[in-house]
Amino acid sequence: MKAIIIDDERLARAELKKLLQEFPEVEIIDEAANAEEGIQKIESQQPDLVFLDIQMPGKTGFDMLAELERTPQVIFTTAYDEFALKAFEVNALDYLLKPVEPKRLADAIQKLQLSETREPKTEAENFNNSILTESDQVFVKDGERCWFVKLSDIRLFESVGNYAKVFFGTNKPLILKSLNALEERLDEKTFFRANRKHIVNLRMIDKIEPYFNGGLLLELKGGEKIEVSRRQTVKFKEMMSL
């Protein structure tokens, strides 16, 4: 399990590295002192895990996560006991208060080991870092609210000007991404461009009906009804063998 520590305090990084010596399953491959440096090292080294401070000069840890295309597992390390717990809704692996207690760190590593029971990625998925697969986890930030979301849990992307609305569970946050940019990063085996305004998760389709002018109407598991354009209907039928 390869990990990177991102914290602006050198002593905090050193103390955490010392504590992690008790856990040989976690290999610290690098460290960073700010968000910009952290982004570069995460993108170049693709760690499995990040120990991340929240309050840093310049960008916060949350700002940093929002810029990543692919989000590793995250364990927050912070001196602020209520900063993320109350202000953010983040499904991170764990949240450790500084100074980090050995017992709490051990609990976090145990959670990490349990999470690793999920199905591993294939060599092809690891090689092609430009495409996000349904097993990847992404960080979504909308104002003061944040989520870690598995792509397989997102049922729909909807274009709203220069933004895209992301539908998962009962949430519909806006992200600053065009639908075209999203389409380039999503696996076409899972996500389908139904029309100019919508990309749907094929595994989230509940019902398919004939629709106006030779198109199709898709009903998703969340209840949304999405029209497939006539041009895309031909492609959809070929993909789904209809």
NORLINPE-V916891 format. One record per pair of residues at least 4 apart in sequence whose ideal C-beta (glycine too) atoms are under 8 Angstrom apart, sorted by the first residue. I is the first residue (numbers start at 1). J is the second residue. If there is no record, write none. Layout:
BEGIN
((I | J) (I | J))
END
This chain:
BEGIN
((1 | 25) (1 | 26) (1 | 27) (1 | 48) (1 | 49) (1 | 112) (1 | 116) (2 | 27) (2 | 29) (2 | 45) (2 | 46) (2 | 47) (2 | 48) (2 | 49) (3 | 20) (3 | 26) (3 | 27) (3 | 28) (3 | 29) (3 | 47) (3 | 48) (3 | 49) (3 | 50) (3 | 51) (4 | 28) (4 | 29) (4 | 30) (4 | 31) (4 | 32) (4 | 38) (4 | 41) (4 | 42) (4 | 45) (4 | 47) (4 | 49) (4 | 50) (4 | 51) (5 | 13) (5 | 16) (5 | 17) (5 | 28) (5 | 30) (5 | 31) (5 | 32) (5 | 50) (5 | 51) (6 | 31) (6 | 32) (6 | 33) (6 | 34) (6 | 35) (6 | 37) (6 | 38) (6 | 50) (6 | 51) (6 | 52) (6 | 53) (6 | 56) (6 | 61) (6 | 64) (7 | 12) (7 | 13) (7 | 16) (7 | 31) (7 | 33) (7 | 51) (7 | 52) (7 | 53) (7 | 56) (7 | 77) (8 | 33) (8 | 34) (8 | 53) (8 | 56) (8 | 57) (9 | 13) (9 | 53) (10 | 14) (10 | 33) (11 | 15) (12 | 16) (12 | 53) (12 | 77) (12 | 98) (13 | 17) (13 | 31) (13 | 33) (14 | 18) (15 | 19) (15 | 99) (15 | 100) (16 | 20) (16 | 51) (16 | 77) (16 | 100) (17 | 21) (17 | 28) (17 | 31) (19 | 100) (19 | 102) (19 | 105) (20 | 26) (20 | 28) (20 | 105) (22 | 102) (22 | 106) (23 | 105) (23 | 106) (23 | 109) (25 | 109) (25 | 113) (26 | 49) (26 | 109) (26 | 112) (29 | 45) (29 | 47) (30 | 41) (30 | 45) (30 | 47) (32 | 37) (32 | 38) (32 | 40) (32 | 41) (33 | 37) (34 | 38) (34 | 56) (34 | 57) (34 | 58) (34 | 59) (35 | 39) (35 | 56) (35 | 58) (35 | 59) (35 | 60) (35 | 61) (35 | 63) (35 | 64) (36 | 40) (36 | 58) (36 | 59) (37 | 41) (38 | 42) (38 | 50) (38 | 52) (38 | 64) (39 | 43) (39 | 64) (39 | 67) (39 | 68) (40 | 44) (41 | 45) (41 | 47) (42 | 46) (42 | 47) (42 | 50) (42 | 68) (42 | 72) (43 | 68) (43 | 69) (46 | 70) (46 | 72) (46 | 129) (47 | 72) (48 | 72) (48 | 73) (49 | 72) (49 | 73) (49 | 74) (49 | 75) (49 | 93) (49 | 112) (50 | 72) (50 | 73) (50 | 74) (50 | 75) (51 | 75) (51 | 77) (52 | 61) (52 | 64) (52 | 65) (52 | 74) (52 | 75) (52 | 76) (52 | 77) (53 | 61) (53 | 76) (53 | 77) (53 | 78) (54 | 60) (54 | 61) (54 | 62) (54 | 76) (54 | 78) (54 | 80) (54 | 83) (54 | 84) (55 | 60) (55 | 61) (55 | 78) (55 | 79) (55 | 80) (55 | 83) (56 | 60) (56 | 61) (59 | 63) (59 | 64) (60 | 64) (61 | 65) (61 | 76) (61 | 78) (62 | 66) (62 | 84) (62 | 88) (62 | 90) (62 | 141) (62 | 146) (63 | 67) (63 | 141) (64 | 68) (65 | 71) (65 | 74) (65 | 139) (65 | 141) (65 | 146) (66 | 139) (66 | 140) (66 | 141) (66 | 146) (68 | 139) (69 | 132) (69 | 138) (69 | 185) (70 | 129) (70 | 132) (70 | 136) (70 | 138) (71 | 136) (71 | 137) (71 | 138) (71 | 139) (71 | 148) (73 | 93) (73 | 112) (73 | 115) (73 | 137) (74 | 92) (74 | 93) (74 | 148) (75 | 92) (75 | 93) (75 | 94) (75 | 95) (75 | 96) (75 | 108) (75 | 112) (76 | 84) (76 | 90) (76 | 92) (76 | 94) (76 | 95) (76 | 96) (77 | 96) (77 | 97) (77 | 98) (77 | 100) (78 | 83) (78 | 84) (78 | 95) (78 | 96) (78 | 97) (78 | 98) (79 | 97) (79 | 98) (80 | 84) (81 | 85) (81 | 97) (82 | 86) (82 | 87) (83 | 87) (83 | 88) (84 | 88) (84 | 90) (84 | 92) (84 | 95) (85 | 95) (87 | 144) (88 | 144) (88 | 145) (88 | 146) (89 | 145) (89 | 146) (89 | 147) (90 | 146) (90 | 147) (90 | 148) (91 | 147) (91 | 148) (92 | 148) (93 | 108) (93 | 111) (93 | 112) (93 | 115) (94 | 104) (94 | 107) (94 | 108) (94 | 111) (96 | 100) (96 | 101) (96 | 104) (96 | 105) (96 | 108) (97 | 101) (97 | 104) (100 | 104) (100 | 105) (101 | 105) (102 | 106) (103 | 107) (104 | 108) (105 | 109) (106 | 110) (107 | 111) (108 | 112) (109 | 113) (110 | 114) (111 | 115) (112 | 116) (118 | 135) (119 | 135) (121 | 125) (121 | 126) (121 | 133) (121 | 135) (122 | 126) (123 | 127) (124 | 128) (125 | 133) (125 | 135) (130 | 185) (131 | 185) (131 | 186) (131 | 187) (132 | 136) (132 | 138) (132 | 151) (132 | 185) (132 | 186) (132 | 187) (133 | 151) (133 | 187) (133 | 190) (134 | 150) (134 | 151) (134 | 152) (134 | 187) (134 | 190) (134 | 201) (134 | 203) (135 | 150) (135 | 151) (135 | 152) (136 | 150) (136 | 151) (137 | 148) (137 | 149) (137 | 150) (137 | 151) (138 | 148) (138 | 149) (138 | 151) (139 | 146) (139 | 147) (139 | 148) (139 | 149) (140 | 146) (140 | 147) (140 | 148) (140 | 149) (140 | 166) (140 | 173) (140 | 175) (141 | 145) (141 | 146) (141 | 173) (141 | 175) (142 | 146) (142 | 173) (142 | 174) (142 | 175) (145 | 173) (147 | 168) (147 | 171) (147 | 173) (149 | 153) (149 | 154) (149 | 166) (149 | 168) (150 | 154) (151 | 186) (151 | 190) (151 | 191) (152 | 190) (152 | 201) (152 | 203) (153 | 168) (153 | 169) (154 | 166) (154 | 167) (154 | 168) (154 | 201) (155 | 167) (155 | 168) (155 | 200) (155 | 201) (155 | 204) (155 | 220) (155 | 221) (155 | 222) (155 | 224) (156 | 166) (156 | 167) (156 | 198) (156 | 199) (156 | 200) (156 | 201) (156 | 204) (156 | 220) (156 | 222) (156 | 224) (156 | 226) (157 | 164) (157 | 165) (157 | 166) (157 | 167) (157 | 179) (157 | 182) (157 | 191) (157 | 198) (157 | 199) (158 | 164) (158 | 165) (158 | 167) (158 | 197) (158 | 198) (159 | 163) (159 | 164) (159 | 165) (159 | 178) (159 | 179) (159 | 196) (159 | 197) (159 | 198) (160 | 164) (160 | 165) (160 | 174) (162 | 176) (162 | 178) (163 | 174) (163 | 175) (163 | 176) (163 | 177) (164 | 174) (164 | 175) (164 | 177) (164 | 178) (164 | 179) (164 | 182) (165 | 172) (165 | 173) (165 | 174) (166 | 171) (166 | 172) (166 | 173) (166 | 174) (166 | 175) (167 | 171) (167 | 172) (167 | 220) (167 | 222) (167 | 224) (177 | 181) (177 | 182) (178 | 182) (179 | 183) (179 | 193) (179 | 196) (179 | 197) (179 | 198) (179 | 199) (180 | 184) (181 | 185) (182 | 186) (182 | 199) (183 | 191) (183 | 193) (183 | 199) (186 | 190) (186 | 191) (186 | 199) (187 | 191) (188 | 192) (189 | 202) (190 | 201) (190 | 202) (190 | 203) (191 | 199) (191 | 200) (191 | 201) (191 | 202) (192 | 199) (192 | 200) (192 | 202) (192 | 232) (192 | 236) (192 | 239) (193 | 198) (193 | 199) (193 | 232) (194 | 198) (194 | 199) (194 | 200) (194 | 218) (194 | 226) (194 | 227) (194 | 228) (194 | 229) (194 | 232) (194 | 236) (195 | 226) (195 | 227) (195 | 228) (195 | 229) (195 | 232) (196 | 229) (198 | 226) (200 | 204) (200 | 205) (200 | 218) (200 | 220) (200 | 226) (201 | 205) (201 | 220) (202 | 239) (202 | 240) (204 | 220) (204 | 221) (204 | 222) (205 | 218) (205 | 219) (205 | 220) (205 | 221) (206 | 219) (206 | 220) (206 | 221) (207 | 218) (207 | 219) (208 | 216) (208 | 217) (208 | 218) (208 | 219) (208 | 242) (209 | 216) (209 | 217) (209 | 219) (210 | 216) (210 | 217) (211 | 215) (211 | 216) (211 | 217) (211 | 227) (211 | 228) (212 | 227) (213 | 230) (214 | 230) (214 | 233) (215 | 227) (215 | 228) (215 | 229) (215 | 230) (215 | 233) (216 | 227) (216 | 228) (216 | 233) (216 | 236) (217 | 225) (217 | 226) (217 | 227) (217 | 228) (218 | 225) (218 | 226) (218 | 227) (218 | 228) (219 | 223) (219 | 224) (219 | 225) (219 | 226) (220 | 224) (220 | 225) (220 | 226) (228 | 232) (228 | 233) (228 | 236) (229 | 233) (230 | 234) (231 | 235) (232 | 236) (233 | 237) (234 | 238) (235 | 239) (236 | 240) (236 | 242) (237 | 241) (237 | 242))
END
